[in-house]
């Protein structure tokens, strides 16, 4: 008995054969080898003292080319066939995952449940005593002010902030005549809005103090553009002194604060 070991690729296979005969692909009576690239080995001897290697060539369906037809000689034959890779092989592989979502642009200016706020200054004092003389009679004693603060204002995208009004002053409409040389129906006022916001440049930056103003007599100063911001906002309304005496009546006016996404 003889033990032969054949190394194919990375696998070792032990074959056991007797001295009588050994069979395999390519030998008579054992069919064709698989149809794939193959390597062939073979050896036969006609002189027991001088064995020689022989490439038997292609299998013709019955015998290997070049194999001696006599059964006197000792001979062996073997072939290897293996399939290669299908597709590209590599030492690294992976995938890229793209994730998406959308955030809606939104602006806020918190005033509770009512966007139309009304504030009453009450009595606007005038010199009512005859002891003050004709120069001061009915003149406004002093200005007045209103401070408003919300802890939330801002926008999560590029935006503009603007102060505006349709009427430049507090005004009354008397149902009687008056001497326009000495009396007026208007009280001037100014508005300031302060908050913290960054500029609108396309980069991340720290917010800074901002101050928007609508001076007495203005109705629509230019809006100012900012990047995304959120901040408390303080609004100060200053009533000035009228330049003439005030007629009796209710003085009213309104203004708007608008934060608008761009």
ABEGO torsion letter per residue (X at the ends): XBBBBBBBEABBBBBBBBAABBBBBGBBGAEBBBBBBBBBBBBBBABAABBBBBBAEBBAGABBBGBBABAABBBBBBBBBBBBBBEBBBABBEBBBBBBBBBBBBBBBBAEABABBBBBAEBBBBBABAAAEAAABGBBABBBBBBBBBABBEBABBBBBBBBBABABBBBBBABBBBAAABBABBBBBBBBBBBBBBABBBBBBBBBBBBBBBBGBABBBBBBBBBBBBBBBBBBBBBBBABBBBBEBBBBBBBBBBBBX
